[in-house]
Amino acid sequence: MKYRYILGLWLAILLSACQPVQPSPTPIQTLPPTATVPLPTEAPTPTLTPTPLTPLAVLIQPEGADSALVDLLQPLVYEQVIAAGLRWQVRPALTPQDLTPELRLLVALPPLDNLSALVAAAPQAQFLAIGFNGLEAAPNLTTVGLGNDRPDQAGFIAGAITAMITPDYRIGMLGLKDNVAAKAASQAFRYGRSYYCGLCLPEYPPFYEYPVYMELPAGASPAEWQVVANSMLDYQVKTVFVFPGAGEDASLKFLAEAGVALLGINSPPEALRPRWVASLRVDPIPIIQNILPDLLNGKSLGNVFVPLAIADPNPDLFSPGRQRLANEILADLLAGFVDTRVDPLTGESK
């Protein structure tokens, strides 16, 4: 009985060990809901930053501008403008509406009738006006004269030069009637001659009174100027000072071909160069070269003085020694030691 009970117990244990084991259920993890991001209906437009334009410099070269001055001015200004990193343009004309904010420098030559309007329309730019008269001052305007505001100085040194190079002091001048500047130049011309040689009396006949002064109104015909040229030859004039606007190409060529020496304020045409003594004018190029850096840096210089100079000397008619003497007289004149309004013979002021 005892053994039957133990056997039954072991069988029960064995049977329980053979029952399949049920796995424990795996807990289900609940994830939080994902936020829904709406898709854009259209792609965003990128923002473009405009590239600023390079600053600009302009030369206005109107029809009728002095071609010789333009030929000297263009390469000078171009070189400094490009070195400063600016763009460069040459235009025949501009209106205030054409001016843009990137304009930094405008160089103008006469004849130009709207320069004052351009200056007012672009206060951010510097303006360089070369050879203009009567411009109203402005904070952004620099002016460079060409010597026409002192015709008395040109007339005085012309009188001295013609007297020193002309045998028997037989000199003359062509002027303009009813022209204030020509009158001032003619008076100073007589004083310059007397300053050099006193009475300057001819030693040989014919004994005319020199200097011979002849004039015609502005706009006189070539035929009228030819009559004047013939009269100069009748008076045995050997050297003539030509005031700007006086004479005429054909009559001046006639005088040159007759052996008369000529000099004037402006540079001569090529046909007159063999008989051209010198030009009595200002040379603005060195002055402009010196002031351009200030203008490109935004600094205005107001009215810049350019002194009179003896240019285009012809050594065949005007020897180096006489050139030195003439330059010494000119230096005294510009320094104020000589007064063009005082007669050297009488000391009287006119």
Contacts in CASP RR format, 6 or more apart in sequence:
PFRMAT RR
TARGET T0000
AUTHOR 0000-0000-0000
METHOD contacts of the structure
MODEL  1
MKYRYILGLWLAILLSACQPVQPSPTPIQTLPPTATVPLPTEAPTPTLTP
TPLTPLAVLIQPEGADSALVDLLQPLVYEQVIAAGLRWQVRPALTPQDLT
PELRLLVALPPLDNLSALVAAAPQAQFLAIGFNGLEAAPNLTTVGLGNDR
PDQAGFIAGAITAMITPDYRIGMLGLKDNVAAKAASQAFRYGRSYYCGLC
LPEYPPFYEYPVYMELPAGASPAEWQVVANSMLDYQVKTVFVFPGAGEDA
SLKFLAEAGVALLGINSPPEALRPRWVASLRVDPIPIIQNILPDLLNGKS
LGNVFVPLAIADPNPDLFSPGRQRLANEILADLLAGFVDTRVDPLTGESK
52 102 0 8 1.000
53 100 0 8 1.000
53 102 0 8 1.000
54 85 0 8 1.000
54 86 0 8 1.000
54 87 0 8 1.000
54 102 0 8 1.000
55 85 0 8 1.000
55 86 0 8 1.000
55 87 0 8 1.000
55 102 0 8 1.000
55 103 0 8 1.000
55 104 0 8 1.000
56 86 0 8 1.000
56 87 0 8 1.000
56 88 0 8 1.000
56 89 0 8 1.000
56 100 0 8 1.000
56 102 0 8 1.000
56 103 0 8 1.000
56 104 0 8 1.000
56 105 0 8 1.000
57 77 0 8 1.000
57 81 0 8 1.000
57 86 0 8 1.000
57 87 0 8 1.000
57 88 0 8 1.000
57 89 0 8 1.000
57 103 0 8 1.000
57 104 0 8 1.000
57 105 0 8 1.000
57 106 0 8 1.000
57 107 0 8 1.000
57 296 0 8 1.000
58 88 0 8 1.000
58 89 0 8 1.000
58 90 0 8 1.000
58 91 0 8 1.000
58 94 0 8 1.000
58 103 0 8 1.000
58 105 0 8 1.000
58 106 0 8 1.000
58 107 0 8 1.000
59 73 0 8 1.000
59 74 0 8 1.000
59 77 0 8 1.000
59 88 0 8 1.000
59 89 0 8 1.000
59 90 0 8 1.000
59 91 0 8 1.000
59 106 0 8 1.000
59 107 0 8 1.000
59 108 0 8 1.000
59 109 0 8 1.000
60 91 0 8 1.000
60 92 0 8 1.000
60 93 0 8 1.000
60 94 0 8 1.000
60 106 0 8 1.000
60 107 0 8 1.000
60 108 0 8 1.000
60 109 0 8 1.000
60 112 0 8 1.000
61 70 0 8 1.000
61 90 0 8 1.000
61 91 0 8 1.000
61 92 0 8 1.000
61 109 0 8 1.000
62 92 0 8 1.000
62 93 0 8 1.000
62 109 0 8 1.000
62 110 0 8 1.000
62 111 0 8 1.000
62 112 0 8 1.000
63 92 0 8 1.000
64 111 0 8 1.000
65 109 0 8 1.000
65 110 0 8 1.000
65 111 0 8 1.000
66 109 0 8 1.000
68 267 0 8 1.000
69 109 0 8 1.000
69 130 0 8 1.000
69 284 0 8 1.000
70 109 0 8 1.000
72 285 0 8 1.000
73 107 0 8 1.000
73 109 0 8 1.000
73 130 0 8 1.000
73 285 0 8 1.000
73 288 0 8 1.000
74 90 0 8 1.000
76 285 0 8 1.000
76 288 0 8 1.000
76 289 0 8 1.000
76 292 0 8 1.000
77 88 0 8 1.000
77 107 0 8 1.000
77 288 0 8 1.000
77 292 0 8 1.000
78 88 0 8 1.000
80 289 0 8 1.000
80 292 0 8 1.000
80 293 0 8 1.000
80 296 0 8 1.000
81 88 0 8 1.000
81 105 0 8 1.000
81 296 0 8 1.000
82 88 0 8 1.000
84 296 0 8 1.000
86 104 0 8 1.000
86 105 0 8 1.000
86 296 0 8 1.000
93 112 0 8 1.000
94 106 0 8 1.000
94 118 0 8 1.000
95 114 0 8 1.000
95 118 0 8 1.000
96 114 0 8 1.000
96 117 0 8 1.000
96 118 0 8 1.000
96 120 0 8 1.000
96 121 0 8 1.000
96 122 0 8 1.000
99 118 0 8 1.000
99 121 0 8 1.000
99 122 0 8 1.000
99 125 0 8 1.000
101 124 0 8 1.000
103 122 0 8 1.000
103 124 0 8 1.000
103 125 0 8 1.000
104 124 0 8 1.000
104 125 0 8 1.000
104 126 0 8 1.000
104 296 0 8 1.000
104 298 0 8 1.000
105 125 0 8 1.000
105 126 0 8 1.000
105 127 0 8 1.000
105 128 0 8 1.000
105 295 0 8 1.000
105 296 0 8 1.000
106 118 0 8 1.000
106 122 0 8 1.000
106 125 0 8 1.000
106 126 0 8 1.000
106 127 0 8 1.000
106 128 0 8 1.000
107 127 0 8 1.000
107 128 0 8 1.000
107 130 0 8 1.000
108 115 0 8 1.000
108 118 0 8 1.000
108 127 0 8 1.000
108 128 0 8 1.000
108 129 0 8 1.000
108 130 0 8 1.000
108 132 0 8 1.000
109 130 0 8 1.000
109 131 0 8 1.000
110 130 0 8 1.000
110 131 0 8 1.000
110 132 0 8 1.000
112 132 0 8 1.000
115 127 0 8 1.000
115 129 0 8 1.000
115 132 0 8 1.000
115 135 0 8 1.000
116 135 0 8 1.000
116 136 0 8 1.000
116 138 0 8 1.000
118 127 0 8 1.000
119 127 0 8 1.000
119 138 0 8 1.000
119 140 0 8 1.000
119 141 0 8 1.000
120 138 0 8 1.000
122 140 0 8 1.000
123 139 0 8 1.000
123 140 0 8 1.000
124 140 0 8 1.000
125 140 0 8 1.000
126 140 0 8 1.000
126 142 0 8 1.000
126 295 0 8 1.000
126 296 0 8 1.000
126 298 0 8 1.000
126 299 0 8 1.000
126 300 0 8 1.000
127 138 0 8 1.000
127 140 0 8 1.000
127 141 0 8 1.000
127 142 0 8 1.000
128 142 0 8 1.000
128 143 0 8 1.000
128 144 0 8 1.000
128 288 0 8 1.000
128 291 0 8 1.000
128 292 0 8 1.000
128 295 0 8 1.000
129 135 0 8 1.000
129 141 0 8 1.000
129 142 0 8 1.000
129 143 0 8 1.000
129 144 0 8 1.000
130 143 0 8 1.000
130 144 0 8 1.000
130 145 0 8 1.000
130 146 0 8 1.000
130 284 0 8 1.000
130 288 0 8 1.000
131 143 0 8 1.000
131 144 0 8 1.000
131 145 0 8 1.000
131 146 0 8 1.000
131 148 0 8 1.000
131 284 0 8 1.000
132 143 0 8 1.000
132 145 0 8 1.000
133 148 0 8 1.000
133 149 0 8 1.000
135 141 0 8 1.000
135 143 0 8 1.000
137 302 0 8 1.000
137 303 0 8 1.000
139 300 0 8 1.000
140 300 0 8 1.000
141 300 0 8 1.000
141 302 0 8 1.000
142 291 0 8 1.000
142 295 0 8 1.000
142 300 0 8 1.000
142 301 0 8 1.000
142 302 0 8 1.000
142 303 0 8 1.000
142 304 0 8 1.000
143 302 0 8 1.000
143 303 0 8 1.000
143 304 0 8 1.000
144 284 0 8 1.000
144 287 0 8 1.000
144 288 0 8 1.000
144 291 0 8 1.000
144 304 0 8 1.000
144 306 0 8 1.000
145 282 0 8 1.000
145 284 0 8 1.000
145 304 0 8 1.000
145 305 0 8 1.000
145 306 0 8 1.000
146 281 0 8 1.000
146 282 0 8 1.000
146 284 0 8 1.000
146 306 0 8 1.000
147 154 0 8 1.000
147 265 0 8 1.000
147 281 0 8 1.000
147 282 0 8 1.000
147 306 0 8 1.000
147 308 0 8 1.000
148 181 0 8 1.000
148 244 0 8 1.000
148 265 0 8 1.000
150 308 0 8 1.000
151 181 0 8 1.000
151 182 0 8 1.000
151 184 0 8 1.000
151 185 0 8 1.000
151 188 0 8 1.000
151 243 0 8 1.000
151 265 0 8 1.000
152 184 0 8 1.000
152 185 0 8 1.000
152 187 0 8 1.000
152 188 0 8 1.000
152 340 0 8 1.000
152 341 0 8 1.000
153 188 0 8 1.000
153 308 0 8 1.000
153 333 0 8 1.000
153 334 0 8 1.000
153 340 0 8 1.000
154 185 0 8 1.000
154 188 0 8 1.000
154 264 0 8 1.000
154 265 0 8 1.000
154 280 0 8 1.000
154 281 0 8 1.000
154 308 0 8 1.000
155 185 0 8 1.000
155 186 0 8 1.000
155 188 0 8 1.000
155 189 0 8 1.000
155 192 0 8 1.000
155 241 0 8 1.000
155 280 0 8 1.000
155 340 0 8 1.000
156 188 0 8 1.000
156 189 0 8 1.000
156 191 0 8 1.000
156 192 0 8 1.000
156 195 0 8 1.000
156 333 0 8 1.000
156 338 0 8 1.000
156 340 0 8 1.000
157 192 0 8 1.000
157 280 0 8 1.000
157 308 0 8 1.000
157 310 0 8 1.000
157 326 0 8 1.000
157 329 0 8 1.000
157 330 0 8 1.000
157 333 0 8 1.000
158 173 0 8 1.000
158 185 0 8 1.000
158 189 0 8 1.000
158 192 0 8 1.000
158 241 0 8 1.000
158 263 0 8 1.000
158 264 0 8 1.000
158 280 0 8 1.000
159 171 0 8 1.000
159 188 0 8 1.000
159 189 0 8 1.000
159 190 0 8 1.000
159 191 0 8 1.000
159 192 0 8 1.000
159 193 0 8 1.000
159 196 0 8 1.000
159 211 0 8 1.000
159 241 0 8 1.000
160 192 0 8 1.000
160 193 0 8 1.000
160 195 0 8 1.000
160 196 0 8 1.000
160 326 0 8 1.000
160 329 0 8 1.000
161 263 0 8 1.000
161 277 0 8 1.000
161 278 0 8 1.000
161 310 0 8 1.000
161 318 0 8 1.000
161 322 0 8 1.000
161 326 0 8 1.000
162 171 0 8 1.000
162 172 0 8 1.000
162 193 0 8 1.000
162 211 0 8 1.000
162 239 0 8 1.000
162 240 0 8 1.000
162 241 0 8 1.000
162 263 0 8 1.000
162 277 0 8 1.000
163 169 0 8 1.000
163 171 0 8 1.000
163 192 0 8 1.000
163 193 0 8 1.000
163 196 0 8 1.000
163 197 0 8 1.000
163 200 0 8 1.000
164 196 0 8 1.000
164 197 0 8 1.000
164 322 0 8 1.000
164 325 0 8 1.000
164 326 0 8 1.000
165 239 0 8 1.000
165 261 0 8 1.000
165 277 0 8 1.000
165 317 0 8 1.000
165 318 0 8 1.000
165 319 0 8 1.000
165 322 0 8 1.000
166 238 0 8 1.000
166 239 0 8 1.000
166 261 0 8 1.000
167 238 0 8 1.000
168 202 0 8 1.000
168 203 0 8 1.000
168 204 0 8 1.000
168 238 0 8 1.000
169 193 0 8 1.000
169 197 0 8 1.000
169 200 0 8 1.000
169 201 0 8 1.000
169 202 0 8 1.000
169 210 0 8 1.000
170 202 0 8 1.000
170 208 0 8 1.000
170 210 0 8 1.000
170 235 0 8 1.000
170 236 0 8 1.000
170 237 0 8 1.000
170 238 0 8 1.000
170 239 0 8 1.000
171 193 0 8 1.000
171 210 0 8 1.000
171 211 0 8 1.000
171 212 0 8 1.000
171 237 0 8 1.000
171 238 0 8 1.000
171 239 0 8 1.000
171 240 0 8 1.000
171 241 0 8 1.000
172 189 0 8 1.000
172 210 0 8 1.000
172 211 0 8 1.000
172 212 0 8 1.000
172 213 0 8 1.000
172 214 0 8 1.000
172 232 0 8 1.000
172 237 0 8 1.000
172 239 0 8 1.000
172 240 0 8 1.000
172 241 0 8 1.000
173 185 0 8 1.000
173 186 0 8 1.000
173 189 0 8 1.000
173 211 0 8 1.000
173 212 0 8 1.000
173 213 0 8 1.000
173 214 0 8 1.000
173 240 0 8 1.000
173 241 0 8 1.000
173 242 0 8 1.000
173 243 0 8 1.000
174 214 0 8 1.000
174 215 0 8 1.000
174 228 0 8 1.000
174 232 0 8 1.000
174 240 0 8 1.000
174 241 0 8 1.000
174 242 0 8 1.000
174 243 0 8 1.000
174 246 0 8 1.000
174 247 0 8 1.000
175 182 0 8 1.000
175 185 0 8 1.000
175 186 0 8 1.000
175 213 0 8 1.000
175 214 0 8 1.000
175 215 0 8 1.000
175 216 0 8 1.000
175 242 0 8 1.000
175 243 0 8 1.000
175 245 0 8 1.000
175 246 0 8 1.000
175 247 0 8 1.000
176 182 0 8 1.000
176 215 0 8 1.000
176 216 0 8 1.000
176 217 0 8 1.000
176 218 0 8 1.000
176 243 0 8 1.000
176 245 0 8 1.000
176 246 0 8 1.000
177 215 0 8 1.000
177 216 0 8 1.000
177 217 0 8 1.000
177 218 0 8 1.000
178 217 0 8 1.000
179 218 0 8 1.000
179 243 0 8 1.000
181 243 0 8 1.000
182 215 0 8 1.000
182 243 0 8 1.000
182 246 0 8 1.000
185 243 0 8 1.000
186 213 0 8 1.000
186 215 0 8 1.000
186 243 0 8 1.000
187 340 0 8 1.000
187 341 0 8 1.000
187 350 0 8 1.000
188 340 0 8 1.000
188 341 0 8 1.000
189 211 0 8 1.000
189 213 0 8 1.000
189 241 0 8 1.000
190 211 0 8 1.000
191 340 0 8 1.000
191 341 0 8 1.000
191 342 0 8 1.000
191 343 0 8 1.000
191 344 0 8 1.000
192 340 0 8 1.000
192 344 0 8 1.000
193 200 0 8 1.000
193 210 0 8 1.000
193 211 0 8 1.000
194 200 0 8 1.000
194 343 0 8 1.000
194 344 0 8 1.000
194 345 0 8 1.000
195 329 0 8 1.000
195 338 0 8 1.000
195 344 0 8 1.000
196 329 0 8 1.000
198 344 0 8 1.000
198 345 0 8 1.000
199 345 0 8 1.000
200 210 0 8 1.000
201 207 0 8 1.000
202 208 0 8 1.000
202 210 0 8 1.000
206 235 0 8 1.000
206 236 0 8 1.000
208 235 0 8 1.000
208 236 0 8 1.000
210 237 0 8 1.000
212 232 0 8 1.000
212 235 0 8 1.000
212 237 0 8 1.000
214 228 0 8 1.000
214 231 0 8 1.000
214 232 0 8 1.000
215 246 0 8 1.000
216 224 0 8 1.000
216 225 0 8 1.000
216 228 0 8 1.000
216 246 0 8 1.000
216 247 0 8 1.000
218 245 0 8 1.000
220 248 0 8 1.000
222 248 0 8 1.000
222 250 0 8 1.000
222 251 0 8 1.000
225 247 0 8 1.000
225 248 0 8 1.000
225 250 0 8 1.000
225 251 0 8 1.000
226 248 0 8 1.000
226 250 0 8 1.000
226 251 0 8 1.000
226 254 0 8 1.000
228 247 0 8 1.000
228 251 0 8 1.000
229 247 0 8 1.000
229 251 0 8 1.000
229 252 0 8 1.000
229 254 0 8 1.000
229 255 0 8 1.000
232 240 0 8 1.000
232 255 0 8 1.000
232 260 0 8 1.000
233 255 0 8 1.000
233 258 0 8 1.000
233 260 0 8 1.000
237 260 0 8 1.000
238 259 0 8 1.000
238 260 0 8 1.000
238 261 0 8 1.000
239 260 0 8 1.000
239 261 0 8 1.000
239 262 0 8 1.000
239 263 0 8 1.000
239 277 0 8 1.000
240 255 0 8 1.000
240 260 0 8 1.000
240 261 0 8 1.000
240 262 0 8 1.000
240 263 0 8 1.000
241 262 0 8 1.000
241 263 0 8 1.000
241 264 0 8 1.000
242 252 0 8 1.000
242 262 0 8 1.000
242 263 0 8 1.000
242 264 0 8 1.000
243 264 0 8 1.000
243 265 0 8 1.000
244 264 0 8 1.000
244 265 0 8 1.000
244 266 0 8 1.000
249 269 0 8 1.000
249 271 0 8 1.000
252 262 0 8 1.000
252 272 0 8 1.000
253 271 0 8 1.000
253 272 0 8 1.000
255 262 0 8 1.000
255 275 0 8 1.000
256 262 0 8 1.000
256 271 0 8 1.000
256 272 0 8 1.000
256 274 0 8 1.000
256 275 0 8 1.000
256 276 0 8 1.000
259 275 0 8 1.000
260 275 0 8 1.000
261 275 0 8 1.000
261 276 0 8 1.000
261 277 0 8 1.000
261 317 0 8 1.000
262 268 0 8 1.000
262 272 0 8 1.000
262 275 0 8 1.000
262 276 0 8 1.000
262 277 0 8 1.000
263 276 0 8 1.000
263 277 0 8 1.000
263 278 0 8 1.000
263 279 0 8 1.000
263 280 0 8 1.000
264 278 0 8 1.000
264 279 0 8 1.000
264 280 0 8 1.000
265 279 0 8 1.000
265 280 0 8 1.000
265 281 0 8 1.000
266 279 0 8 1.000
266 281 0 8 1.000
267 279 0 8 1.000
267 281 0 8 1.000
267 311 0 8 1.000
267 312 0 8 1.000
268 276 0 8 1.000
268 279 0 8 1.000
268 312 0 8 1.000
273 312 0 8 1.000
273 314 0 8 1.000
274 314 0 8 1.000
275 317 0 8 1.000
276 312 0 8 1.000
276 314 0 8 1.000
276 317 0 8 1.000
277 313 0 8 1.000
277 314 0 8 1.000
277 317 0 8 1.000
277 318 0 8 1.000
278 310 0 8 1.000
278 311 0 8 1.000
278 312 0 8 1.000
278 313 0 8 1.000
278 314 0 8 1.000
278 318 0 8 1.000
279 310 0 8 1.000
279 311 0 8 1.000
279 312 0 8 1.000
280 308 0 8 1.000
280 309 0 8 1.000
280 310 0 8 1.000
280 311 0 8 1.000
281 308 0 8 1.000
281 309 0 8 1.000
281 311 0 8 1.000
282 306 0 8 1.000
282 307 0 8 1.000
282 308 0 8 1.000
282 309 0 8 1.000
283 306 0 8 1.000
283 309 0 8 1.000
283 311 0 8 1.000
284 306 0 8 1.000
287 304 0 8 1.000
287 306 0 8 1.000
291 301 0 8 1.000
291 304 0 8 1.000
294 301 0 8 1.000
295 301 0 8 1.000
307 334 0 8 1.000
308 330 0 8 1.000
308 333 0 8 1.000
308 334 0 8 1.000
309 330 0 8 1.000
310 323 0 8 1.000
310 326 0 8 1.000
310 327 0 8 1.000
310 330 0 8 1.000
313 323 0 8 1.000
315 323 0 8 1.000
318 326 0 8 1.000
329 338 0 8 1.000
332 338 0 8 1.000
333 340 0 8 1.000
339 349 0 8 1.000
341 349 0 8 1.000
341 350 0 8 1.000
342 348 0 8 1.000
342 349 0 8 1.000
342 350 0 8 1.000
343 349 0 8 1.000
343 350 0 8 1.000
END
